[in-house]
Amino acid sequence: MRIARITAYRLDLPFKDGAYVVSGGRAALGFDATVVALHTDGDVTGWGEMAPLGAAYDPAFAGGARAALEELAPLLLGEDPTQVVRLNRRMDAILMGHNYAKAAIDMACWDILGKTAGMPLAELLGGRYGETVDLYRSVSQDAPAVMAQRATHYTRAGYRRIQVKVGGDPAEDVARVRAVAAAVPRGTVLFADANGGWALGDARRFVGLARDLDLTLEQPCRSLADCAALRPHCPFPLVLDESIDGLAALLAARGLADGVTLKLARVGGVTKARQLRDAAVELGMKVTVEDTGGSDIDTAAMAHLSLSTPEAFRLHTVDFNNWVTVSNATGMPEAKDGRLAAPTAPGLGVTPRMEVLGEPFLEVG
Ligand SMILES: [Mg+2]
């Protein structure tokens, strides 16, 4: 089977709940998504999606993804999309780095592989552990009372895991987490995510002030060295997210992080995320599989990879298709009681809404 034609679409995905704010005042009003279709000579079409979270969350931006696709796409014609590792190596040989730009192509390859094999991704990626995975919901950084109100809104909607955006003034951050903890039902799982926003001293101050709280701390400082320096002072489980951009980073986090957040776009797609997921599980680390953004196509991939992660090592995933006002595919099961299922049809198991995608910005072959 060969790639005969590649088309790519740009799609704006506004957030239902307005601006999404993380540490450092970084804010986004939605995702600027890229959807890729790989059309084969065998009449099978595979779909993939990627979206960075603005341009200052990761070293990735939407315009960069589109420019990289212009470079990559013509040179992938004639390649076999079902040989996913080989195709990834081909992409890396054409363009060094820019993993985020390759993620949608890789996802589309897995969609083709699944459709060709007649198997859903969850099974292809190692096996389906249970029927649903836990979802978390982020509470955008704001004043403590506002965040408490939003967290309540989400727990009423069924979410049982709340991620509180911190990474600002440590005392105010502790007030944020305390306000949310006091507002949500007992048993709600709390994460405090600084998105690398604290200097080491601020992170130390936060963990000192928050010591009595029951929470998991996510990416307190930007650098791995600072997170490692914090570790002896930190009584909480520590999860690294922004730091984990590949296998070398994962290995460096061993013994330091209790868990890792794997984002499909950051690490380069399903192939590389699966590699990291499997390595993390073997190393005894807990894993969140998610992404930097997207709608239904991307959410399907996150759900499959999450569901194929053994439950004992699984943290949670995210239902971005419910964060945004635009649905770009049918077939995603509804999130229910804070949990998400993966489709059972072959491949990603979703069908793109062509009327939503509109005209492609790129068409080769
Ligand atoms: Mg995070």
Residues whose N, C-alpha, C, O or C-beta is under 5 A from the ligand:
A	BS01	MG	D193 E218 D241
